[in-house]
Amino acid sequence: MAVVIADAGPLIAFAKIGQLDILQKLFSQVMLTESVKTEILIANSAECELIRSAIKEGWLNCVEDPKLNTVFSRSLGMGEKTVIEYALQSPSDALLILDDAHWRGKKHCVISLI
């Protein structure tokens, strides 16, 4: 089973449709960066609470933001930058889940939601 690094948009989308736990079932590790966690948990919504619970349960793992070694477009938020950088610095079997159209089809991007 693969390691997955997730951006805020897809995590929120899975939580909205009541399928956040599908990530736990499909992948050995599901991770998000501190910036993504902050971006998600600033909201006060049912989706936010589901994600907060997954973090507390320990199957959704939060990692420190990596040092940004890549030059990114200014249009990307810090959460997107950190998950992309984390994926680029991770082993080749790490997968990235994000909702930015530019990254669809890139080497590490397994799922891209629009």
VEXRO-978867 format. One record per atom (N, C-alpha, C, O): residue in three letters; atom name; chain; z, y, x. Coordinates in nm, 4 decimals. Layout:
BEGIN
Ala  CA  A  Z  Y  X
...
//
This chain:
BEGIN
Met  N  A  0.0000  -0.1187  0.0839
Met  CA  A  0.0000  0.0000  0.0000
Met  C  A  0.0000  0.1243  0.0878
Met  O  A  0.0627  0.1262  0.1937
Ala  N  A  -0.0684  0.2250  0.0449
Ala  CA  A  -0.0879  0.3454  0.1234
Ala  C  A  0.0252  0.4462  0.1048
Ala  O  A  0.1004  0.4425  0.0074
Val  N  A  0.0335  0.5354  0.2018
Val  CA  A  0.1209  0.6511  0.1943
Val  C  A  0.0404  0.7643  0.1340
Val  O  A  -0.0743  0.7864  0.1727
Val  N  A  0.0989  0.8363  0.0396
Val  CA  A  0.0311  0.9446  -0.0294
Val  C  A  0.1074  1.0743  -0.0087
Val  O  A  0.2303  1.0782  -0.0150
Ile  N  A  0.0321  1.1795  0.0159
Ile  CA  A  0.0878  1.3132  0.0258
Ile  C  A  0.0297  1.3914  -0.0917
Ile  O  A  -0.0922  1.4000  -0.1065
Ala  N  A  0.1162  1.4482  -0.1747
Ala  CA  A  0.0700  1.5103  -0.2993
Ala  C  A  0.0950  1.6604  -0.3031
Ala  O  A  0.1984  1.7094  -0.2578
Asp  N  A  -0.0020  1.7315  -0.3580
Asp  CA  A  0.0097  1.8743  -0.3834
Asp  C  A  0.0731  1.8938  -0.5217
Asp  O  A  0.0849  1.7992  -0.5995
Ala  N  A  0.1131  2.0163  -0.5505
Ala  CA  A  0.1833  2.0466  -0.6751
Ala  C  A  0.1006  2.0179  -0.8000
Ala  O  A  0.1504  1.9564  -0.8943
Gly  N  A  -0.0248  2.0616  -0.8018
Gly  CA  A  -0.1076  2.0481  -0.9219
Gly  C  A  -0.1168  1.9057  -0.9743
Gly  O  A  -0.0907  1.8828  -1.0924
Pro  N  A  -0.1528  1.8097  -0.8907
Pro  CA  A  -0.1600  1.6719  -0.9390
Pro  C  A  -0.0246  1.6149  -0.9829
Pro  O  A  -0.0178  1.5406  -1.0808
Leu  N  A  0.0826  1.6491  -0.9115
Leu  CA  A  0.2144  1.6008  -0.9535
Leu  C  A  0.2496  1.6539  -1.0918
Leu  O  A  0.2992  1.5801  -1.1769
Ile  N  A  0.2239  1.7817  -1.1133
Ile  CA  A  0.2511  1.8424  -1.2438
Ile  C  A  0.1619  1.7799  -1.3510
Ile  O  A  0.2080  1.7546  -1.4623
Ala  N  A  0.0350  1.7549  -1.3189
Ala  CA  A  -0.0573  1.6937  -1.4155
Ala  C  A  -0.0106  1.5534  -1.4553
Ala  O  A  -0.0095  1.5196  -1.5737
Phe  N  A  0.0275  1.4725  -1.3575
Phe  CA  A  0.0781  1.3382  -1.3888
Phe  C  A  0.2054  1.3468  -1.4730
Phe  O  A  0.2232  1.2684  -1.5662
Ala  N  A  0.2937  1.4410  -1.4408
Ala  CA  A  0.4175  1.4566  -1.5177
Ala  C  A  0.3873  1.5010  -1.6612
Ala  O  A  0.4523  1.4547  -1.7549
Lys  N  A  0.2900  1.5896  -1.6790
Lys  CA  A  0.2550  1.6391  -1.8130
Lys  C  A  0.2075  1.5285  -1.9053
Lys  O  A  0.2328  1.5325  -2.0257
Ile  N  A  0.1388  1.4300  -1.8497
Ile  CA  A  0.0884  1.3203  -1.9341
Ile  C  A  0.1820  1.1993  -1.9321
Ile  O  A  0.1466  1.0918  -1.9804
Gly  N  A  0.3008  1.2178  -1.8763
Gly  CA  A  0.4003  1.1120  -1.8754
Gly  C  A  0.3669  0.9961  -1.7829
Gly  O  A  0.4113  0.8835  -1.8056
Gln  N  A  0.2891  1.0228  -1.6791
Gln  CA  A  0.2454  0.9154  -1.5895
Gln  C  A  0.2843  0.9391  -1.4431
Gln  O  A  0.2209  0.8838  -1.3533
Leu  N  A  0.3858  1.0191  -1.4181
Leu  CA  A  0.4274  1.0461  -1.2810
Leu  C  A  0.4632  0.9173  -1.2084
Leu  O  A  0.4348  0.9027  -1.0895
Asp  N  A  0.5254  0.8240  -1.2794
Asp  CA  A  0.5688  0.6996  -1.2154
Asp  C  A  0.4533  0.6082  -1.1738
Asp  O  A  0.4746  0.5116  -1.1005
Ile  N  A  0.3324  0.6375  -1.2193
Ile  CA  A  0.2181  0.5566  -1.1762
Ile  C  A  0.1996  0.5677  -1.0250
Ile  O  A  0.1558  0.4725  -0.9605
Leu  N  A  0.2326  0.6829  -0.9690
Leu  CA  A  0.2236  0.7005  -0.8239
Leu  C  A  0.3206  0.6075  -0.7515
Leu  O  A  0.2872  0.5495  -0.6482
Gln  N  A  0.4393  0.5943  -0.8062
Gln  CA  A  0.5404  0.5047  -0.7483
Gln  C  A  0.4920  0.3596  -0.7519
Gln  O  A  0.5171  0.2826  -0.6592
Lys  N  A  0.4238  0.3243  -0.8575
Lys  CA  A  0.3754  0.1867  -0.8731
Lys  C  A  0.2564  0.1569  -0.7821
Lys  O  A  0.2398  0.0436  -0.7369
Leu  N  A  0.1744  0.2570  -0.7555
Leu  CA  A  0.0516  0.2352  -0.6792
Leu  C  A  0.0678  0.2482  -0.5274
Leu  O  A  -0.0070  0.1862  -0.4518
Phe  N  A  0.1644  0.3282  -0.4828
Phe  CA  A  0.1726  0.3598  -0.3408
Phe  C  A  0.3100  0.3290  -0.2834
Phe  O  A  0.4109  0.3394  -0.3531
Ser  N  A  0.3133  0.2910  -0.1558
Ser  CA  A  0.4397  0.2558  -0.0922
Ser  C  A  0.5274  0.3784  -0.0694
Ser  O  A  0.6498  0.3694  -0.0780
Gln  N  A  0.4663  0.4917  -0.0405
Gln  CA  A  0.5399  0.6165  -0.0237
Gln  C  A  0.4620  0.7294  -0.0880
Gln  O  A  0.3401  0.7382  -0.0737
Val  N  A  0.5331  0.8155  -0.1587
Val  CA  A  0.4724  0.9349  -0.2157
Val  C  A  0.5530  1.0526  -0.1612
Val  O  A  0.6745  1.0605  -0.1793
Met  N  A  0.4827  1.1436  -0.0941
Met  CA  A  0.5517  1.2535  -0.0277
Met  C  A  0.4962  1.3880  -0.0715
Met  O  A  0.3814  1.3997  -0.1143
Leu  N  A  0.5806  1.4880  -0.0595
Leu  CA  A  0.5420  1.6258  -0.0799
Leu  C  A  0.6128  1.7084  0.0256
Leu  O  A  0.7159  1.6669  0.0786
Thr  N  A  0.5588  1.8238  0.0558
Thr  CA  A  0.6202  1.9110  0.1548
Thr  C  A  0.7226  2.0033  0.0886
Thr  O  A  0.7259  2.0169  -0.0337
Glu  N  A  0.8056  2.0658  0.1710
Glu  CA  A  0.9045  2.1612  0.1197
Glu  C  A  0.8373  2.2728  0.0401
Glu  O  A  0.8887  2.3142  -0.0638
Ser  N  A  0.7232  2.3217  0.0878
Ser  CA  A  0.6528  2.4295  0.0159
Ser  C  A  0.6072  2.3847  -0.1221
Ser  O  A  0.6149  2.4615  -0.2180
Val  N  A  0.5598  2.2611  -0.1328
Val  CA  A  0.5172  2.2080  -0.2626
Val  C  A  0.6385  2.1913  -0.3539
Val  O  A  0.6332  2.2258  -0.4720
Lys  N  A  0.7464  2.1391  -0.2996
Lys  CA  A  0.8701  2.1228  -0.3771
Lys  C  A  0.9162  2.2576  -0.4322
Lys  O  A  0.9493  2.2684  -0.5503
Thr  N  A  0.9184  2.3596  -0.3479
Thr  CA  A  0.9598  2.4930  -0.3903
Thr  C  A  0.8675  2.5465  -0.4990
Thr  O  A  0.9135  2.6040  -0.5976
Glu  N  A  0.7375  2.5274  -0.4807
Glu  CA  A  0.6386  2.5732  -0.5790
Glu  C  A  0.6602  2.5082  -0.7149
Glu  O  A  0.6487  2.5739  -0.8184
Ile  N  A  0.6913  2.3804  -0.7143
Ile  CA  A  0.7109  2.3073  -0.8403
Ile  C  A  0.8429  2.3430  -0.9059
Ile  O  A  0.8477  2.3724  -1.0253
Leu  N  A  0.9503  2.3405  -0.8275
Leu  CA  A  1.0840  2.3527  -0.8851
Leu  C  A  1.1225  2.4946  -0.9243
Leu  O  A  1.2281  2.5156  -0.9840
Ile  N  A  1.0385  2.5921  -0.8918
Ile  CA  A  1.0657  2.7290  -0.9343
Ile  C  A  1.0479  2.7427  -1.0861
Ile  O  A  1.1093  2.8284  -1.1496
Ala  N  A  0.9638  2.6575  -1.1418
Ala  CA  A  0.9399  2.6601  -1.2873
Ala  C  A  1.0541  2.5904  -1.3597
Ala  O  A  1.1256  2.5085  -1.3019
Asn  N  A  1.0697  2.6233  -1.4835
Asn  CA  A  1.1708  2.5596  -1.5667
Asn  C  A  1.0985  2.4909  -1.6821
Asn  O  A  1.0886  2.5453  -1.7921
Ser  N  A  1.0479  2.3695  -1.6549
Ser  CA  A  0.9698  2.2992  -1.7564
Ser  C  A  1.0085  2.1512  -1.7564
Ser  O  A  1.0782  2.1037  -1.6667
Ala  N  A  0.9627  2.0811  -1.8566
Ala  CA  A  0.9882  1.9369  -1.8647
Ala  C  A  0.9242  1.8649  -1.7464
Ala  O  A  0.9815  1.7705  -1.6920
Glu  N  A  0.8051  1.9098  -1.7070
Glu  CA  A  0.7368  1.8472  -1.5932
Glu  C  A  0.8181  1.8662  -1.4655
Glu  O  A  0.8327  1.7742  -1.3851
Cys  N  A  0.8700  1.9856  -1.4488
Cys  CA  A  0.9527  2.0170  -1.3329
Cys  C  A  1.0734  1.9236  -1.3271
Cys  O  A  1.1093  1.8743  -1.2202
Glu  N  A  1.1346  1.9002  -1.4405
Glu  CA  A  1.2525  1.8128  -1.4443
Glu  C  A  1.2175  1.6681  -1.4110
Glu  O  A  1.2961  1.5995  -1.3456
Leu  N  A  1.1013  1.6205  -1.4546
Leu  CA  A  1.0577  1.4853  -1.4190
Leu  C  A  1.0378  1.4718  -1.2684
Leu  O  A  1.0753  1.3712  -1.2083
Ile  N  A  0.9791  1.5733  -1.2095
Ile  CA  A  0.9557  1.5720  -1.0645
Ile  C  A  1.0884  1.5822  -0.9899
Ile  O  A  1.1093  1.5125  -0.8906
Arg  N  A  1.1771  1.6679  -1.0367
Arg  CA  A  1.3106  1.6797  -0.9777
Arg  C  A  1.3830  1.5447  -0.9815
Arg  O  A  1.4476  1.5059  -0.8841
Ser  N  A  1.3722  1.4739  -1.0934
Ser  CA  A  1.4353  1.3419  -1.1067
Ser  C  A  1.3756  1.2415  -1.0085
Ser  O  A  1.4482  1.1620  -0.9488
Ala  N  A  1.2438  1.2449  -0.9919
Ala  CA  A  1.1777  1.1535  -0.8979
Ala  C  A  1.2243  1.1790  -0.7548
Ala  O  A  1.2390  1.0854  -0.6761
Ile  N  A  1.2473  1.3054  -0.7216
Ile  CA  A  1.2986  1.3390  -0.5886
Ile  C  A  1.4415  1.2873  -0.5736
Ile  O  A  1.4766  1.2296  -0.4707
Lys  N  A  1.5234  1.3082  -0.6759
Lys  CA  A  1.6623  1.2603  -0.6716
Lys  C  A  1.6690  1.1084  -0.6642
Lys  O  A  1.7554  1.0534  -0.5960
Glu  N  A  1.5781  1.0399  -0.7342
Glu  CA  A  1.5734  0.8933  -0.7316
Glu  C  A  1.5291  0.8410  -0.5953
Glu  O  A  1.5563  0.7261  -0.5608
Gly  N  A  1.4617  0.9244  -0.5189
Gly  CA  A  1.4242  0.8877  -0.3838
Gly  C  A  1.2860  0.8265  -0.3662
Gly  O  A  1.2476  0.7934  -0.2540
Trp  N  A  1.2112  0.8107  -0.4732
Trp  CA  A  1.0765  0.7544  -0.4540
Trp  C  A  0.9732  0.8638  -0.4270
Trp  O  A  0.8658  0.8355  -0.3738
Leu  N  A  1.0039  0.9862  -0.4625
Leu  CA  A  0.9207  1.1010  -0.4268
Leu  C  A  0.9937  1.1702  -0.3119
Leu  O  A  1.0979  1.2326  -0.3315
Asn  N  A  0.9376  1.1582  -0.1929
Asn  CA  A  1.0050  1.2019  -0.0710
Asn  C  A  0.9571  1.3384  -0.0260
Asn  O  A  0.8369  1.3637  -0.0171
Cys  N  A  1.0521  1.4261  0.0023
Cys  CA  A  1.0204  1.5594  0.0506
Cys  C  A  1.0306  1.5611  0.2031
Cys  O  A  1.1286  1.5138  0.2606
Val  N  A  0.9272  1.6167  0.2675
Val  CA  A  0.9254  1.6283  0.4131
Val  C  A  0.9158  1.7766  0.4512
Val  O  A  0.8693  1.8595  0.3730
Glu  N  A  0.9603  1.8070  0.5710
Glu  CA  A  0.9508  1.9444  0.6185
Glu  C  A  0.8054  1.9871  0.6274
Glu  O  A  0.7168  1.9055  0.6525
Asp  N  A  0.7820  2.1150  0.6067
Asp  CA  A  0.6475  2.1679  0.6255
Asp  C  A  0.6065  2.1482  0.7709
Asp  O  A  0.6842  2.1774  0.8617
Pro  N  A  0.4855  2.0992  0.7934
Pro  CA  A  0.4385  2.0851  0.9317
Pro  C  A  0.4009  2.2207  0.9899
Pro  O  A  0.3768  2.3167  0.9167
Lys  N  A  0.3962  2.2269  1.1205
Lys  CA  A  0.3441  2.3470  1.1857
Lys  C  A  0.1947  2.3526  1.1543
Lys  O  A  0.1236  2.2535  1.1711
Leu  N  A  0.1481  2.4669  1.1093
Leu  CA  A  0.0073  2.4810  1.0726
Leu  C  A  -0.0775  2.5016  1.1977
Leu  O  A  -0.0701  2.6057  1.2630
Asn  N  A  -0.1576  2.4012  1.2299
Asn  CA  A  -0.2475  2.4064  1.3452
Asn  C  A  -0.3914  2.4335  1.3040
Asn  O  A  -0.4771  2.4579  1.3889
Thr  N  A  -0.4177  2.4293  1.1750
Thr  CA  A  -0.5525  2.4454  1.1223
Thr  C  A  -0.5663  2.5846  1.0616
Thr  O  A  -0.4719  2.6363  1.0019
Val  N  A  -0.6823  2.6443  1.0767
Val  CA  A  -0.7099  2.7735  1.0126
Val  C  A  -0.7601  2.7435  0.8719
Val  O  A  -0.8617  2.6763  0.8541
Phe  N  A  -0.6883  2.7938  0.7729
Phe  CA  A  -0.7225  2.7686  0.6334
Phe  C  A  -0.7735  2.8956  0.5662
Phe  O  A  -0.7461  3.0071  0.6107
Ser  N  A  -0.8470  2.8759  0.4599
Ser  CA  A  -0.8925  2.9862  0.3772
Ser  C  A  -0.7714  3.0599  0.3202
Ser  O  A  -0.6693  2.9988  0.2886
Arg  N  A  -0.7840  3.1901  0.3077
Arg  CA  A  -0.6763  3.2701  0.2482
Arg  C  A  -0.6566  3.2368  0.1010
Arg  O  A  -0.5531  3.2697  0.0430
Ser  N  A  -0.7542  3.1725  0.0412
Ser  CA  A  -0.7439  3.1385  -0.1011
Ser  C  A  -0.6466  3.0237  -0.1259
Ser  O  A  -0.6028  3.0032  -0.2391
Leu  N  A  -0.6127  2.9492  -0.0220
Leu  CA  A  -0.5190  2.8382  -0.0378
Leu  C  A  -0.3755  2.8884  -0.0342
Leu  O  A  -0.3415  2.9774  0.0438
Gly  N  A  -0.2921  2.8304  -0.1194
Gly  CA  A  -0.1504  2.8620  -0.1175
Gly  C  A  -0.0803  2.7851  -0.0064
Gly  O  A  -0.1383  2.6952  0.0542
Met  N  A  0.0435  2.8208  0.0194
Met  CA  A  0.1190  2.7554  0.1255
Met  C  A  0.1380  2.6066  0.0967
Met  O  A  0.1337  2.5253  0.1890
Gly  N  A  0.1588  2.5701  -0.0284
Gly  CA  A  0.1734  2.4285  -0.0619
Gly  C  A  0.0496  2.3490  -0.0248
Gly  O  A  0.0592  2.2425  0.0360
Glu  N  A  -0.0662  2.4009  -0.0616
Glu  CA  A  -0.1918  2.3331  -0.0275
Glu  C  A  -0.2109  2.3247  0.1235
Glu  O  A  -0.2507  2.2207  0.1760
Lys  N  A  -0.1827  2.4335  0.1924
Lys  CA  A  -0.1972  2.4338  0.3377
Lys  C  A  -0.1071  2.3283  0.4029
Lys  O  A  -0.1498  2.2570  0.4937
Thr  N  A  0.0170  2.3192  0.3559
Thr  CA  A  0.1099  2.2261  0.4206
Thr  C  A  0.0771  2.0798  0.3921
Thr  O  A  0.0916  1.9953  0.4804
Val  N  A  0.0326  2.0482  0.2692
Val  CA  A  -0.0020  1.9077  0.2436
Val  C  A  -0.1290  1.8675  0.3169
Val  O  A  -0.1404  1.7544  0.3643
Ile  N  A  -0.2245  1.9594  0.3263
Ile  CA  A  -0.3474  1.9290  0.3997
Ile  C  A  -0.3152  1.9091  0.5474
Ile  O  A  -0.3617  1.8133  0.6090
Glu  N  A  -0.2362  1.9988  0.6036
Glu  CA  A  -0.1985  1.9868  0.7451
Glu  C  A  -0.1190  1.8587  0.7693
Glu  O  A  -0.1406  1.7892  0.8686
Tyr  N  A  -0.0279  1.8284  0.6789
Tyr  CA  A  0.0520  1.7059  0.6931
Tyr  C  A  -0.0393  1.5828  0.6912
Tyr  O  A  -0.0201  1.4898  0.7695
Ala  N  A  -0.1372  1.5825  0.6029
Ala  CA  A  -0.2317  1.4705  0.5966
Ala  C  A  -0.3146  1.4613  0.7236
Ala  O  A  -0.3385  1.3520  0.7749
Leu  N  A  -0.3581  1.5752  0.7738
Leu  CA  A  -0.4377  1.5752  0.8960
Leu  C  A  -0.3577  1.5252  1.0157
Leu  O  A  -0.4142  1.4658  1.1075
Gln  N  A  -0.2282  1.5484  1.0154
Gln  CA  A  -0.1427  1.5054  1.1255
Gln  C  A  -0.0893  1.3638  1.1067
Gln  O  A  -0.0280  1.3083  1.1980
Ser  N  A  -0.1118  1.3050  0.9900
Ser  CA  A  -0.0592  1.1722  0.9587
Ser  C  A  -0.1558  1.0628  1.0032
Ser  O  A  -0.2712  1.0902  1.0360
Pro  N  A  -0.1076  0.9388  1.0039
Pro  CA  A  -0.1968  0.8270  1.0367
Pro  C  A  -0.3159  0.8209  0.9419
Pro  O  A  -0.3124  0.8778  0.8328
Ser  N  A  -0.4206  0.7517  0.9841
Ser  CA  A  -0.5438  0.7481  0.9054
Ser  C  A  -0.5273  0.6837  0.7680
Ser  O  A  -0.6111  0.7042  0.6802
Asp  N  A  -0.4210  0.6063  0.7480
Asp  CA  A  -0.4037  0.5435  0.6175
Asp  C  A  -0.3265  0.6312  0.5192
Asp  O  A  -0.2991  0.5880  0.4072
Ala  N  A  -0.2911  0.7530  0.5589
Ala  CA  A  -0.2276  0.8461  0.4666
Ala  C  A  -0.3343  0.9086  0.3783
Ala  O  A  -0.4407  0.9472  0.4267
Leu  N  A  -0.3064  0.9187  0.2494
Leu  CA  A  -0.4010  0.9736  0.1527
Leu  C  A  -0.3477  1.1042  0.0960
Leu  O  A  -0.2266  1.1251  0.0883
Leu  N  A  -0.4379  1.1904  0.0571
Leu  CA  A  -0.4013  1.3216  0.0056
Leu  C  A  -0.4459  1.3339  -0.1393
Leu  O  A  -0.5598  1.3024  -0.1739
Ile  N  A  -0.3538  1.3806  -0.2233
Ile  CA  A  -0.3859  1.4065  -0.3639
Ile  C  A  -0.3718  1.5567  -0.3855
Ile  O  A  -0.2629  1.6125  -0.3726
Leu  N  A  -0.4832  1.6210  -0.4184
Leu  CA  A  -0.4776  1.7644  -0.4463
Leu  C  A  -0.5820  1.8033  -0.5475
Leu  O  A  -0.6687  1.7235  -0.5832
Asp  N  A  -0.5735  1.9261  -0.5936
Asp  CA  A  -0.6631  1.9721  -0.6993
Asp  C  A  -0.7508  2.0883  -0.6551
Asp  O  A  -0.7943  2.1684  -0.7378
Asp  N  A  -0.7766  2.0976  -0.5269
Asp  CA  A  -0.8645  2.2012  -0.4746
Asp  C  A  -1.0039  2.1429  -0.4565
Asp  O  A  -1.0206  2.0475  -0.3806
Ala  N  A  -1.1029  2.1969  -0.5232
Ala  CA  A  -1.2379  2.1403  -0.5232
Ala  C  A  -1.3005  2.1327  -0.3846
Ala  O  A  -1.3796  2.0423  -0.3574
His  N  A  -1.2661  2.2265  -0.2966
His  CA  A  -1.3240  2.2273  -0.1618
His  C  A  -1.2957  2.0983  -0.0855
His  O  A  -1.3787  2.0548  -0.0056
Trp  N  A  -1.1813  2.0373  -0.1083
Trp  CA  A  -1.1401  1.9202  -0.0290
Trp  C  A  -1.1862  1.7878  -0.0880
Trp  O  A  -1.1603  1.6829  -0.0290
Arg  N  A  -1.2539  1.7893  -0.2029
Arg  CA  A  -1.3035  1.6640  -0.2596
Arg  C  A  -1.3977  1.5972  -0.1618
Arg  O  A  -1.4834  1.6626  -0.1023
Gly  N  A  -1.3821  1.4685  -0.1454
Gly  CA  A  -1.4716  1.3920  -0.0604
Gly  C  A  -1.4409  1.4001  0.0875
Gly  O  A  -1.5106  1.3378  0.1676
Lys  N  A  -1.3387  1.4748  0.1265
Lys  CA  A  -1.3013  1.4809  0.2670
Lys  C  A  -1.2335  1.3504  0.3078
Lys  O  A  -1.1908  1.2729  0.2222
Lys  N  A  -1.2239  1.3269  0.4345
Lys  CA  A  -1.1759  1.2002  0.4905
Lys  C  A  -1.0432  1.1541  0.4305
Lys  O  A  -1.0297  1.0367  0.3960
His  N  A  -0.9465  1.2419  0.4175
His  CA  A  -0.8137  1.2011  0.3747
His  C  A  -0.7904  1.2167  0.2240
His  O  A  -0.6847  1.1778  0.1742
Cys  N  A  -0.8857  1.2719  0.1520
Cys  CA  A  -0.8626  1.3020  0.0105
Cys  C  A  -0.8992  1.1828  -0.0765
Cys  O  A  -1.0164  1.1461  -0.0847
Val  N  A  -0.8018  1.1226  -0.1410
Val  CA  A  -0.8274  1.0067  -0.2249
Val  C  A  -0.8498  1.0454  -0.3708
Val  O  A  -0.9347  0.9868  -0.4380
Ile  N  A  -0.7762  1.1412  -0.4190
Ile  CA  A  -0.7868  1.1819  -0.5586
Ile  C  A  -0.7942  1.3324  -0.5619
Ile  O  A  -0.7142  1.4001  -0.4971
Ser  N  A  -0.8869  1.3848  -0.6347
Ser  CA  A  -0.8953  1.5292  -0.6504
Ser  C  A  -0.9126  1.5582  -0.7977
Ser  O  A  -1.0059  1.5086  -0.8608
Leu  N  A  -0.8249  1.6367  -0.8519
Leu  CA  A  -0.8304  1.6723  -0.9929
Leu  C  A  -0.8845  1.8129  -1.0071
Leu  O  A  -0.8498  1.9013  -0.9287
Ile  N  A  -0.9678  1.8343  -1.1051
Ile  CA  A  -1.0193  1.9698  -1.1296
Ile  C  A  -0.9680  2.0169  -1.2639
Ile  O  A  -0.9984  2.1285  -1.3059
//
